[in-house]
Amino acid sequence: MEILRELGLRKNWVYETIITTSRDGRVNAAPMGIWTDDFEIISLDVYKTTVTCGNILQKGEFVINFLTDIEMFYKSIFNKSKLEFEKAGNVDSFYLKSADAFLEMRVVGIKDLGDRTRITSKIINSEIRKKPRLVNRAEYLALESLIAYSKLLSVSKRDGEFLEEKIKENYRVICKSAPESEFQKLVRKLLEFR
Ligand SMILES: Cc1cc2nc3c(=O)[nH]c(=O)nc-3n(C[C@H](O)[C@H](O)[C@H](O)COP(=O)(O)O)c2cc1C
């Protein structure tokens, strides 16, 4: 779908968003990672214990909100009552008033992954109010890896081992959240240089 390209999503990269759902008149928001492998279907893996998972399974509809402000991610976990919502037009849910863009979604598939449920969904309606700066962990992790690497020569053996483990873990997450990316290549080089 053109909207996902317009938003700047890349195939199989995981973007951190805020999912809004509603049930019995109560609105809920929570940060969740989403991805697409075909620019049509959007997937998310949601822990079964979350309110979000229960609401999506019950209603079959939800909203994906794109925001850059990390404070909003914090609020959507710890300070939900401070969030402001607006009624979505085409699904029985709400979107965040301060969202840069949002997608109104309908569930098309569910897969049991043990402690999580994989939800696949299609776009029913969308609105881009301002092109969002998409939040993906790989860029931050690549920067963190560079910082860790640059400290390796200056620290004790024990601290060096800790930093190397950190870079390896960063690389693992980057491979998952931004496959085929320049960030993946960069951190792979750091691991090869050691
Ligand atoms: C940036 C970010 C991304 C997250 N991604 C996911 C995710 O993909 N799946 C998930 O189940 N939880 C994820 N979480 C954790 C949930 O947001 C957290 O468990 C939340 O409290 C669930 O709220 P709820 O019970 O109101 O749905 C993420 C948290 C953050 C901060």
PDBQT file of the ligand as one rigid body, heavy atoms in Angstrom, charges set to zero:
ROOT
HETATM    1  C1  LIG A 201       9.247   1.067  22.646  1.00  0.00    +0.000 C 
HETATM    2  C2  LIG A 201       8.477  -0.118  23.213  1.00  0.00    +0.000 A 
HETATM    3  C3  LIG A 201       8.112  -1.147  22.382  1.00  0.00    +0.000 A 
HETATM    4  C4  LIG A 201       7.383  -2.234  22.868  1.00  0.00    +0.000 A 
HETATM    5  N1  LIG A 201       7.015  -3.235  22.014  1.00  0.00    +0.000 NA
HETATM    6  C5  LIG A 201       6.251  -4.239  22.458  1.00  0.00    +0.000 A 
HETATM    7  C6  LIG A 201       5.795  -5.248  21.553  1.00  0.00    +0.000 A 
HETATM    8  O1  LIG A 201       6.110  -5.249  20.346  1.00  0.00    +0.000 OA
HETATM    9  N2  LIG A 201       4.983  -6.225  22.051  1.00  0.00    +0.000 N 
HETATM   10  C7  LIG A 201       4.599  -6.256  23.380  1.00  0.00    +0.000 A 
HETATM   11  O2  LIG A 201       3.836  -7.148  23.748  1.00  0.00    +0.000 OA
HETATM   12  N3  LIG A 201       5.029  -5.324  24.252  1.00  0.00    +0.000 NA
HETATM   13  C8  LIG A 201       5.830  -4.324  23.820  1.00  0.00    +0.000 A 
HETATM   14  N4  LIG A 201       6.241  -3.351  24.695  1.00  0.00    +0.000 N 
HETATM   15  C9  LIG A 201       5.817  -3.443  26.100  1.00  0.00    +0.000 C 
HETATM   16  C10 LIG A 201       4.388  -2.935  26.290  1.00  0.00    +0.000 C 
HETATM   17  O3  LIG A 201       4.217  -1.632  25.769  1.00  0.00    +0.000 OA
HETATM   18  C11 LIG A 201       4.043  -2.903  27.794  1.00  0.00    +0.000 C 
HETATM   19  O4  LIG A 201       4.000  -4.231  28.270  1.00  0.00    +0.000 OA
HETATM   20  C12 LIG A 201       2.743  -2.200  28.103  1.00  0.00    +0.000 C 
HETATM   21  O5  LIG A 201       2.707  -1.940  29.486  1.00  0.00    +0.000 OA
HETATM   22  C13 LIG A 201       1.503  -2.990  27.717  1.00  0.00    +0.000 C 
HETATM   23  O6  LIG A 201       0.386  -2.187  28.046  1.00  0.00    +0.000 OA
HETATM   24  P1  LIG A 201      -1.122  -2.705  28.039  1.00  0.00    +0.000 P 
HETATM   25  O7  LIG A 201      -1.210  -3.825  29.050  1.00  0.00    +0.000 OA
HETATM   26  O8  LIG A 201      -1.909  -1.498  28.441  1.00  0.00    +0.000 OA
HETATM   27  O9  LIG A 201      -1.424  -3.179  26.654  1.00  0.00    +0.000 OA
HETATM   28  C14 LIG A 201       7.020  -2.280  24.238  1.00  0.00    +0.000 A 
HETATM   29  C15 LIG A 201       7.412  -1.240  25.089  1.00  0.00    +0.000 A 
HETATM   30  C16 LIG A 201       8.140  -0.169  24.589  1.00  0.00    +0.000 A 
HETATM   31  C17 LIG A 201       8.539   0.935  25.516  1.00  0.00    +0.000 C 
ENDROOT
TORSDOF 0
